[in-house]
Amino acid sequence: MIQKVELNDENMKLIERIVIRLSSQGNEEIFHVLSKLFPEAKTMRLRSMAEDLAEKRDNRLSEFLGLVEIEPVDTSVFESLSSADQDEQILSARGEWKPTKFELTITCARTPLKEFFDECKSITCEACITNRLTAFKPWDLFLQRVDQRRVDLCKNCGMILGKRDNIVMRNERMLYTCHYCGHKGWNPAK
């Protein structure tokens, strides 16, 4: 639903949270999110706002508030960006919002060309990927977690925990029961 957002105390906290989250992203990523958040806004205004946020300018919060005051907002995007749809216990456990980062290494499992041509020995070419991707699995995949795991993920199924899950904070631990798979587990809270 697209509608105007009132600038009351509760929404001001949510808007500040959005500005903080967007400030740690790149210019193009911020522009993409802003175009989803403000679907009726002009492109040049969104580009200018994205540049302010990407470069962490001092006026970024006041400019963003001005944009929220003038333009109607997609409420579902607003709620997910500001975590208004998340449980307060998760937000307090999560010191800062950082998604888990992974490194994915793809190695071609079929290597006939690598034996004959020098240019194919150390790479997997794009044509090889596109020709074989839908037919069968021509890859050996290796997934490595680079950063610490997000606090608000179920360790069993990987779903993001929210209001539908049973969450209890106890002694630097977040105990949970996942609504999706029923897994009972815990994550370190900080």
N, C-alpha and C positions, 0 to 999 in steps of 0.2 A: 504494500500500500504506500502510495506517495502522498505525503502531507507535510505541513509546516511543523517544526519542533519549537515548543515554547522554551524560552530561556529562563527556567526556574532553577533553584539550587540543585535539585537532583539531576537535571539534565546538564547543568554546568559541569558536574563531576564527570559525567559520561563523555561530554565533548572534550574535556581536558585529557581524558584517557585515550580518546581517538587521536588527538594531536600528538601525544607522546608516542603512541604506537606507529603512526605514520612518519614521524620524524626520523626514525631509524631505518627507513627504506630508501630505495633509489628513486630518482625522478620519474621514470616510466612506470614503475610499480605504483607509486603514489597517484599518478595521473589515472591509471587504470581503476584504482579503488575509488577515487573521487568521481569518476564518470559513472560508476555504479551507484555511489551514494547520492549524487546529485544528478539524476538522469535528465533533468530539464535545463541544467545550467549551460552557459555558453562555453565552448571549448577553450577560448583564450583565457577566460577567468580561471578555469580549472588548471590550465597549464601554469599560470602565474602562481596560483595557490600551491601547486605541486613543487614548483621551484623554491618557494618560500620554505616549505616543509623539508625538502631535501637538503637545503643549505642551512637549516636550523636557524633561521633569522629570528631576531628578537620579537618582531611583530606578528609572528605566525599564529599565535593564539587569538589575538584580536581580529586578524584578517579572517581566520576560520569562523569565529563567532559572527562576523559580518556576513559571511557566506551562508551560514546556517539561518541567520535572521531573514535574509532575502529569498533564498531558494528553498523549494520544497525538497524533502528528504525521503529516500526509500527507507521505510521504517525497519524492514527485516535486515537490511545491510547495516543500518545504524545500530540495531540491537546486537548483532553479531560482532561488529567492530568494537563496540564499547563494553562488551561482555554483560550487557543488561539481562541477557537470557541465561547467564551462568549463575551457579550457586555462589553465594558470598564466601563460603568457606574455602572454595577453590581459589577465589581471587585473593584471599588473604594468604593462602599457602604459596601462591605463585608470586614470588618477589617481583619478577619482571617477565614480560611476555616474550618468550623466545621459543620458536618451534624447534623440535628435534631435527638435527641435521644428519644426513646420511651421505655416504659416498657409494656410488654404484659403479662397479667395474664390469664391463661387458667384454668377453673374449669370444671370438668366433670359434665354434666347435668344429666346423668343416674347413679344412685348410688345404684344398688341392692347389689353389692358385699361389699360396704362400710358398710352396715348394719350387715353383717354376719362375715366378717373376719377383725381382728385387723390390719393386715398389709395393708389393703386397705382403712382404715379410713382417713388417712391424705395424700394419694398420688393418682395420676392417673397413672397407670402402662403403659408401652410402648405397651404391647399387646392390651390394651384397645384402645389406640390411633390408632394403625395401623388397627385394625379390623373395627373400626367405622368411620374412617376419610372419606372414599369415599362413604359410604352408606347414611349418613345423618349428620346433624350438631349436634354432641353430646356435644357441648361446650357452655359455657357462656363466652364471651370474654370481657375483660375490657382493654382498651388502654389508657394509661396515658402519657402525654408529660412530659418529665423530664427536658430537657434543653430548652433554648429559641429557637424560630422558626428561621429557616434560612431566610435570607433576600430575597433570590432569588426564593421563592416559591409562586405560586398563592394561595391565601387563599381559593379560591372556589374549584379548582380541584386538587391542589397539584403538578401541573407540574412545572418543573424548568424553570424559565424565562431566555430567551436568546436573541439573535439578532433578532429573528422573532417577538418579542413582542415590543410594544410601551412603552418605559421606559423614564421617565423624573424625574430628581432629583430636589427637591424643599424643602428648609427649613428643613433639616434633615429627609425628607420623600422621599421614592422612589415610585412615582406614576406609575402605569402600566396598560396596557390593555393586557390580556392574549390572545395569538393567538389560543389557543386550545379551550377554553370555552367562550371567549369574555368578561370575568369578568373584570370590571374596579375597581381597588382597590389601596391600598397603604400599604407599610410596613415601619416601622422605619428604617432609613438608617444606624444607628450605634447601 
